[in-house]
């Protein structure tokens, strides 16, 4: 109810901005400034769009920067307190004071995001760089539902009107969806139990989409994305956002039966790995540790099956604005941060490390992962060139397959002729 107060009376999604119109080609058309700005200043630095801000907004942003400093100081004081009992009284006072200041700053953050939602069109047109930096810092929980809908331009999709009718129809994927639902966020309260509301609405959305897009139908990894959406918004809105993600964010190509887009993502990721972490790449190859063994789930579930939800949701915030680029960035950041440990392990050890160690490294500080991700070198032009290379390789493979099939057919016909002549 509170969120709807901040929503303007007429929310017109309008045509997507260049940054959102084609995430498949280049989610961040100004990528040359993105990584550079992230490297030179913390994500969320207010400097870039300050000329477009009112004095109140500048003050709020300054407070947000102060919030980051307090969080860091509070974290350090807690570590210090756990490591030593000296001056424990003053540490507790300091921690309490920081928490009190944070509560005021959280209130300011609420005000800022309320203003952003209420003036959405203006922020998208005139304060886009600043909006990007704020999203990288994390969208406040209570605003995620409306901000994700606005970012994906899903607020007025015509398909929303079809949703109730789709639920009355039957889908050939129903049994498969029912089987997998219990495996989606099994520990989350919303989805626990066969008769839980979470499982029912998840089934509804997955079934509705399988009817709208019969070529894709249902793919298991997509349920985790829909599940996250349902944690934030009602099922009709979640359905509309998911339709937009499939249409505009390369996800439909990832989930097609051929999964050709996943092959492209793995090809591009392997190139970046070889270029930026050659020692680790050689080690992976020596152990026959294929990129698809650990990175496929990163692309198919956007780290939702890798990290705990608070960390994965931060990555998803950025994905909603910048597209699949963030998956490449976070993936490489993880390998950079863990290279020294990984090169000491064999295949089995690395598999265990990816499953048990990496997922919980950033539970207490997701900002560390986000900042490191935006220090990763990422060149959209090079990625486009790799896409063309991959398409050429696949076309050649297809031509070779066609030629092999033709030769086999010709060989079979020749054998038949020989048998006929012998008779």
N, C-alpha and C positions, 0 to 999 in steps of 0.2 A: 504494500500500500504506500509506504514511504517513497519507494522508487518512482511510482507513478506521479507523485507530487512534483518531482523534478523534471518529468518528461514534458516537453513543450506540447501545446495543444495540437499543433499540426507538425507531426514528425514526417517529413518527406525524405525518403532515402535518396531519391534523385539518382542521377547517374553516378556510378562509382568513380571515385577520384582515380587519377592515373596509377597511384600506388596500389589500389585495390582492384582496378578493372581487370588486370590480368596477372594474378599472383603466379600463375604457371610460368610465365615468361620471365617476369622480374618483379617479385613482391615489393622490392624496395628500389624504385627507379633511381633514387639518389644514393645508391649504395657506396659510391665513392666517398661520400661525406659521413655515412653511418659509422663504419669501423674506425675511421680516422677520429671522428668526434668522441667515440667511445674510448679510444686509446688515450686521447689527450685530456679528457675530462670525465669524471664519474658519470655513469648513466643517470640522466635526470637533471643535469646541470642546466640552470635557467638562463644561461647566457645567450643561447642561440636565438631565441625569439623575444628577447626582453623589450625590443622596441614596440612590440604589439601588445604588451601587457599593461594593465592598469596598476597604479601604486598598490592597491589591495592584493592583486595577484602576485606582484613581486614580493610583497611581504610574506604571503603564504608560502611561496616557493622557497624563500630564505628559511622559513620555519621547517620546511620539509628537509632541507639540507641539515639543519640543526638536529632534526629527528634522527637522521642517519648517524650523526656523530654521537648522539646520546645512546642509541642502540649499541654502537660499537663500544662506547665507554662502559655501558652497563654490562655487556658481555665480558669485557676484560675484567671488570671488578668482580663479577661472579666467579670467573676462573681463578682470580687471585684469592678469593675467599675460600674456594674449594681446596686450593693448594696449600694454604697456610691459615692458621687461626689467629695470627697476629693482627691487631687492629680490626678485629671482626666487627666491633660495634660501629666504627666509622664506615666500614664497607657497607653494612646494612643500611645505614642512614643515607649513604650516597646512592645505593640502589633504589631505595624507596623514593628519594627525591627525583631520580631520573624517571622512574615509572610515573610519578605524578606529572612531571613535565610532558611525558609522552602522551598522557591522556588528553591534555590540552591540544597537543599537536595533532592527535588523531581526529579531534573535533575539527580542527582547521582543514585537515585532509578531506574530511566529509564535506565541508563547505566548498572546497575547491572542486571536487569531483561532481558535486551537485550543480555547480556553475557550468562545468564542462558539458554535462548531459543536457542542461537546459539551453545552452548556446552551442549545440553540437555543430551545426553547419558552419558557424563562424570559426570554431576551433579547427575543423577539418580544412578550411580554406586558408585561414590566416595564421594559424599557430600550429601547423602540422608537425614541424620539427620538435616543438616543445611537447606536443601530445605524444609523439613517439617516445620521447625520453621518459615521460611520466608513466607510460605503459610499461616500459622496461623496468621501472622501479616497482611495478606491481599495481594492478587495479584493486582498490579496496573491495573486500568480499561482498558487501551489500550493493555494490554498483556493477558487479560482473554481469549479471543477467541483462541489464539494459545496454551496457557498453558493448558486450559481445553481439547483441542484436543490431546495434547501430553500426559497429565495425563491419559486419557482414552484410549490411543492407537487407536484413531479413524481417524488418518490422512490418512490411506490407506485402509479403509475397502472396500472389493469387492462390498458390497451392495450399495455403492455410485454410481456405474455405472448403477444400476437398477432404481435409483430414478426417472429419467425422464419417464421411461416406466411405473412405478407404478402410476404416476399422470394421465396417459391416461386411467387407469382402473377404474372401479366403485367399491365402497366398501359398504357393507350392513350397515356400521356405519355412513354413510355420514350425514343423517338427524340429528342423535344424536350429531355429531361433530358440525354441523352448529348451532344447538340450544345452545350449551354450549360456543361457541367461544366468544360471546358478553359478557359473564360473566367472562372472563379471563382477568385480569388487566383492568377493565373497565375505570379506571381513567388515564391510561397511554396513552400518545399521540400516540404512535406507533400502539396501538390497538383500538383507538377510531374510531367509525364510521363503518357502515356495509361494506362499500367498501374500507376500509383502507388496506394498504399494509400489516400491521401486522396481521390482521384477515385472509387475503388471504394466506399468507405463513404459518400461524399456521394451517389453514385447510389442506394445502398441506402436511405438515409433519405428522399430526395426521392421515390423510387418508392413506398416504404411509405406516406408521407403522401398521395400522390396517390390511393391505393387507399382510405385511411380517409376522406378528404374529397373525394368525386368532384365536388362542385360547384366547389371551388377548383381541384382537380387540381394543376397545377404552374404557378408564376409565377416568372419569372426572378430577380427581386430576392431572393426567399426563400432562394435557394441561398447567398447571402453570410452570412445569419444562421445557417443550418445549418452552413456551413463554419466559422464562428467557434466554434460549440458543439463541433464535432468536434476542434478544436484543443485543447479543454480536457477532453474526456471520451469514453468509448467510444460506439459508434454507438447502442446500445440506449438509453442514458441521454440522448444528444443527441436522439433521436427523441421521447422522452417530454417533454423540456423544450420542444421545438419544438411539440408538440401543445398543451401548456399555453399557450405564447405565442400561438398562433393562437386558442385558445379564450377566453383571459382578458385579453389585452392589446391588443385591437382589431386585431390583425394579420390575422385572417381576413377582416374587413370590408375591410381595405386591399387584400387580394389576390384578392377576388372578381372575376370577369370584368368586372363593371360598374365596379369601383373607385370606388364611390360615396363610401366613407369617405375616400379620397384627395382627392376634390373638397371634402369638408367640411374636412379639415385645411388645404388651400390657402386656402379661404374664411376660416377662422379666422386663419391666419397673415397673410393680406392685411390683415385688420382691425387686427391688432396692429402691423403695419408702418405702416399709415396713421396709427394713433394715436400711436405712439412715435417714428417716424422719418419725419415728413411730407415733409421736403425730399428724402430719398432716394426715397420713394414717388413723388413728382412726377417725379423724374428717370427712374426706371424706366419710368413711363408715357410720358414724352416720347420715350423710346427704344424703346417697344414691347417692353420687356424683361419678359416675363411671369413671375409668381411660379413657375408650374409649370416653367419652364425651368431653374431652379436648385434649387428646394426639393423637387420630387417625389422625387428620389433620397434626400434627407434622411429623408423619412418611410418610404419603401419599404425602405431598407437600413440605417436608423438610423445614418447617417454612416459605415458600413463601406466604402463606395466613395468617401468624401470624404477621410477622414483616414488616416494610417498606422495600423496595428493598435494600437500602444501607446496612442494617443490615443483611437481609436474604442472600444477595449475599456473605457476609463474611463467613457465616455458610456454604454456598454452596461451596466456595473455599476449605474449609477443607474437606467437604464431598467428593469432587473429588479426594482427596488424601488418606483419611483415612476411607471412607465408612460410614455406618450407625451409627457407634460408636458416632459420633459427635451429632446425634439427641438425644441419651440417655443422653449425657453429658449436652447439652444445656437445655434439658427438666428438668433435676434434678437441674441444676443451677438456673433456673427460680423459681422452687418450694422452693429451699433453701432461695433465696433472698426475697421471698414473703410469707414465712410461717407465720410470725407474723400477717400479715393482713388477710390471708386466714382463719386462725382458728377462727377469729371473725365473719365470714360471714356464712349465710345459703346458701342453694343450689342456689337460684336465685341470691343472692349477689355474689357468687363465679363465676357463669356463666357470669355475667356482668363484673366482675373484669378481667376475662380471655379475654374477648372481647375488653374492652375499656382501661384498665390500663396497663396490661403487654405488649401489642404490642409496646408502645411508651416509655418504660422505658430507652431504650438504643439508642435512636435516635442520641444523641449528642456524645455518647461514646460506640460504639460497642466493643472496646477493653476490657472494664470492663466485659462484658458478656463472651467473649472468654476466658479471664484469669480465671474467676470463673469456667467456664465449665471444664477447665483442672485441676482444683483442686478437682473435683468430683472423688470419688473412683469408679474405673471401672476395673473389673477383667475378662479378656477374657475367662479364664478357667471356671470361675463360670458361665458365660453367655452360654458357650458350654454345661455345665451340665444342665442348665435350659432348653436349647433347647431339650436335650434328655428327660428330665422330661415331657416337654410339648408334645413331640411326643408320649410318653408312655400313657399320659392321653388321648390324642386324639384317639390312637389306641384302648384303653379300651372302650371309648365312642362309637367308631365305632362297636366294637365287641358286645356291649350291644344293639346297634341299630339293628344290624343284628339278634341277638337273639330275640329281641322283634318282629321284622318282621317275623321271623320263627315261633314264637309262635302264632302270629296273623293268619298266613296262616294255621297252624295246627288246630287252633281253628275253623276257617271258614270251613275247610274240615270236621271236626268232626260234626259241626252243620248240614252240608249237609247230612252226613251219618245218623244222627239221624232223620232228616226229611224224608229221603228215607225209613228207617226202620219203621217209624210211618205210612207212606203211605202203 
